[in-house]
């Protein structure tokens, strides 16, 4: 780990970004350009104290998960992300695998969707990034694998009507099967399949059906505990390699759901979002 070079790289990467680049309010005029340390820490899901110590060349060795979060927070390109890993004494994620790194362009689109719930997911269910409306809709799920959560945590299903649970389960399993067939050497999806086949009878039953699908646009009904029932259209935009998906939910103007979505945007600024369970 090259603490000096790592500190310089983090500081310069932070300085080149403005709050608007990452979906934050600009606020009062700043004395120095770039993001504040606490803003980078917030975006990366770490303590300000730990991030400050990294920039001051006295931080402990960051984990691979932490490096991935920093690369995402600082909107690093693939090459810049690999450089960050090398400075920390880690091998970068291998090409074609499940790195969890979100391309800056995809994050830029996410940051500008202020009034619609939007998130970036990996093709095997990892929630890689969310905007504030997505957090207001489903809770803060960044870093969570949604397929694992669906089959292992009952609270995950409370947001959807019971009559739709079977369809959601089938879609999750069929999508995961398609990914493991396309990337048989990727250890992440393969390990998830092994875990869920051993731990969930429902998953094992559906896995045996050999259904294969990819995620497609479809309407979804949400049972939000604050604003009520939301019938949302779901659009899925794929990245170049199709390993990541920008998922955007919207409502048709003039409908009750549209009005409830506007209410969600207001209450989402308060601490009224569903608990992750």
C-alpha positions in Angstrom: 0.0 0.0 0.0 1.5 3.3 -1.1 0.0 5.7 1.4 1.5 8.8 -0.1 0.4 8.2 -3.6 -3.0 6.9 -2.5 -3.6 10.1 -0.4 -2.7 12.3 -3.4 -4.9 10.4 -5.8 -7.9 10.6 -3.5 -7.4 14.3 -2.9 -7.0 15.2 -6.6 -10.0 13.0 -7.5 -12.1 14.7 -4.9 -11.0 18.2 -6.1 -12.1 17.7 -9.6 -15.8 16.9 -8.7 -18.5 19.4 -7.9 -21.6 18.6 -5.8 -23.8 18.7 -8.9 -21.6 16.1 -10.5 -22.7 13.6 -7.9 -26.3 14.7 -7.3 -25.7 16.9 -4.3 -26.9 20.4 -3.7 -24.2 23.0 -4.3 -25.2 25.1 -1.2 -23.2 28.2 -0.2 -20.2 29.3 -2.2 -17.1 27.2 -1.3 -13.7 28.5 -0.6 -12.0 25.5 -2.4 -13.1 23.6 -5.4 -14.4 20.0 -5.3 -16.2 17.9 -2.9 -15.7 18.0 0.9 -14.2 15.0 2.6 -17.5 14.4 4.5 -19.3 14.3 1.2 -17.0 11.7 -0.3 -17.4 9.7 2.9 -21.1 9.9 2.7 -21.2 8.8 -0.9 -18.9 5.9 -0.1 -20.7 4.8 3.0 -17.8 5.2 5.4 -16.9 7.5 8.3 -15.5 10.9 7.7 -12.8 10.2 10.1 -11.6 7.1 8.2 -11.6 8.9 4.9 -9.8 11.8 6.4 -7.1 9.5 7.7 -6.6 8.0 4.2 -6.0 11.5 2.8 -3.7 12.3 5.6 -1.5 9.2 4.8 -2.3 7.4 8.1 -5.3 5.3 7.3 -5.4 1.5 7.7 -5.5 -0.7 4.7 -8.9 -0.3 3.0 -10.8 -3.5 2.1 -11.7 -4.3 -1.5 -15.3 -3.4 -0.8 -14.2 -0.1 0.5 -12.1 0.6 -2.6 -15.0 -0.2 -4.8 -17.2 2.2 -2.8 -14.5 4.9 -3.2 -14.2 4.4 -6.9 -18.0 4.8 -7.2 -18.1 7.8 -5.0 -15.3 9.6 -6.9 -16.8 8.6 -10.3 -13.6 6.9 -11.4 -13.3 5.3 -14.8 -12.3 1.6 -15.1 -8.6 2.6 -15.6 -8.7 5.0 -12.6 -10.4 2.4 -10.5 -7.6 -0.1 -11.3 -5.0 2.5 -10.4 -6.8 3.0 -7.0 -6.6 -0.7 -6.3 -2.9 -0.8 -7.2 -2.1 2.1 -4.9 -3.9 0.2 -2.1 -1.8 -2.9 -2.8 -4.7 -4.8 -4.2 -5.3 -6.6 -7.6 -8.0 -4.9 -9.5 -11.2 -6.8 -10.3 -10.7 -9.1 -13.3 -12.3 -8.1 -16.6 -15.6 -9.8 -17.2 -16.2 -10.5 -13.6 -18.5 -8.9 -11.1 -16.5 -5.9 -10.0 -19.4 -3.8 -8.7 -17.8 -0.7 -10.3 -20.4 1.6 -11.9 -19.3 3.6 -14.9 -19.3 7.4 -14.4 -21.7 7.9 -17.2 -24.3 5.7 -15.7 -23.9 7.4 -12.3 -24.3 10.8 -14.0 -27.7 9.7 -15.4 -28.7 8.4 -12.0 -27.7 11.7 -10.3 -29.9 13.7 -12.6 -33.1 11.7 -12.0 -34.2 13.7 -9.0 -37.9 13.0 -9.2 -38.0 9.3 -10.1 -36.8 6.3 -8.2 -33.7 5.0 -10.0 -31.0 2.5 -9.1 -28.1 0.7 -10.7 -28.1 -3.1 -10.3 -25.7 -5.8 -11.4 -27.2 -8.5 -13.6 -27.1 -10.9 -10.6 -29.0 -8.7 -8.2 -26.4 -6.4 -6.4 -27.7 -2.9 -5.6 -24.7 -0.8 -6.7 -26.2 2.7 -6.4 -29.5 4.4 -5.6 -30.8 7.9 -5.9 -32.7 9.5 -3.0 -36.1 8.6 -4.5 -35.1 5.0 -4.7 -34.1 5.0 -1.1 -37.4 6.6 -0.2 -39.3 3.9 -2.1 -37.5 0.8 -0.9 -35.0 1.8 1.7 -31.2 2.0 1.5 -30.1 -1.2 -0.2 -26.8 -0.2 -1.6 -24.4 -3.1 -1.2 -27.2 -5.6 -0.7 -27.8 -8.5 -3.1 -31.6 -8.2 -3.8 -31.9 -11.9 -4.9 -30.3 -13.1 -1.7 -32.5 -10.8 0.3 -35.7 -11.9 -1.4 -35.1 -15.5 -0.5 -33.6 -15.1 3.0 -35.3 -12.1 4.5 -39.1 -12.1 4.9 -39.1 -8.2 5.2 -38.0 -8.0 1.6 -41.4 -9.1 0.4 -43.5 -6.7 2.5 -43.1 -4.0 -0.2 -45.0 -6.2 -2.8 -48.5 -7.7 -2.8 -48.6 -11.4 -1.8 -50.2 -12.4 -5.1 -47.1 -11.1 -6.9 -44.5 -12.9 -4.8 -44.3 -16.1 -7.0 -43.8 -14.0 -10.2 -41.0 -12.1 -8.5 -39.4 -15.3 -7.3 -39.5 -16.9 -10.7 -38.0 -13.7 -12.3 -35.1 -13.6 -9.8 -34.2 -17.3 -10.3 -34.5 -17.3 -14.1 -32.4 -14.1 -14.4 -29.7 -15.6 -12.2 -29.7 -18.8 -14.2 -29.1 -16.8 -17.4 -26.2 -14.9 -15.8 -24.5 -18.1 -14.5 -24.8 -19.7 -17.9 -23.3 -16.6 -19.6 -20.4 -16.3 -17.1 -19.7 -19.8 -15.7 -16.3 -18.7 -14.4 -17.6 -15.7 -12.5 -17.4 -16.8 -8.8 -20.0 -14.3 -7.4 -23.2 -15.5 -9.1 -22.0 -19.2 -8.8 -21.5 -18.8 -5.1 -24.9 -17.1 -4.7 -26.6 -20.0 -6.5 -24.9 -22.6 -4.3 -25.8 -20.6 -1.1 -29.5 -20.3 -2.1 -29.9 -23.8 -3.3 -28.7 -25.0 0.1 -30.6 -22.5 2.1 -34.0 -21.9 0.4 -36.4 -24.7 -0.6 -38.3 -22.3 -2.8 -35.2 -21.3 -4.7 -34.2 -24.9 -5.2 -37.7 -25.7 -6.5 -37.6 -22.9 -9.0 -34.0 -23.6 -10.0 -35.0 -27.1 -11.0 -37.5 -25.6 -13.5 -34.7 -24.3 -15.7 -36.5 -21.1 -16.7 -34.1 -18.6 -18.3 -35.0 -14.9 -18.7 -33.4 -11.5 -18.7 -34.9 -8.5 -16.8 -37.4 -6.7 -19.0 -39.5 -3.5 -18.6 -42.7 -4.3 -16.7 -45.3 -2.6 -14.4 -44.7 -3.2 -10.7 -47.0 -2.7 -7.7 -45.4 -1.4 -4.5 -47.1 -1.3 -1.1 -45.3 1.7 0.5 -45.9 2.1 4.2 -46.2 5.9 4.0 -47.8 6.8 0.7 -49.8 3.7 0.0 -50.1 1.6 -3.2 -47.9 2.6 -6.1 -48.4 1.2 -9.6 -45.2 2.0 -11.3 -43.8 1.5 -14.8 -40.3 0.0 -14.8 -37.7 0.8 -17.5 -34.4 -1.0 -17.7 -31.4 0.4 -19.5 -28.4 -1.9 -20.0 -24.8 -0.9 -19.9 -22.5 -1.6 -22.8 -21.5 -5.0 -21.5 -25.1 -5.6 -20.2 -23.7 -6.6 -16.8 -25.3 -3.6 -15.1 -28.8 -2.2 -15.4 -30.2 1.3 -14.7 -33.7 0.6 -13.4 -36.1 3.6 -13.4 -39.6 3.6 -12.0 -42.2 6.2 -13.2 -45.9 6.9 -13.0 -48.2 8.3 -15.6 -49.2 11.9 -15.1 -52.7 12.4 -13.8 -53.0 9.1 -12.0 -53.3 8.6 -8.2 -49.8 6.9 -8.3 -48.3 10.0 -9.9 -49.6 12.1 -7.0 -48.4 9.6 -4.4 -45.0 9.6 -6.1 -44.8 13.4 -5.7 -45.7 12.9 -2.0 -43.0 10.3 -1.7 -40.5 12.9 -3.1 -41.4 15.2 -0.3 -41.5 12.7 2.6 -38.4 11.0 1.2 -36.5 14.0 2.5 -37.6 13.0 6.0 -36.8 9.8 7.9 -40.0 8.0 6.7 -38.6 5.3 4.5 -39.2 1.6 5.0 -36.8 -0.3 7.2 -34.5 -2.8 5.5 -35.4 -5.4 7.9 
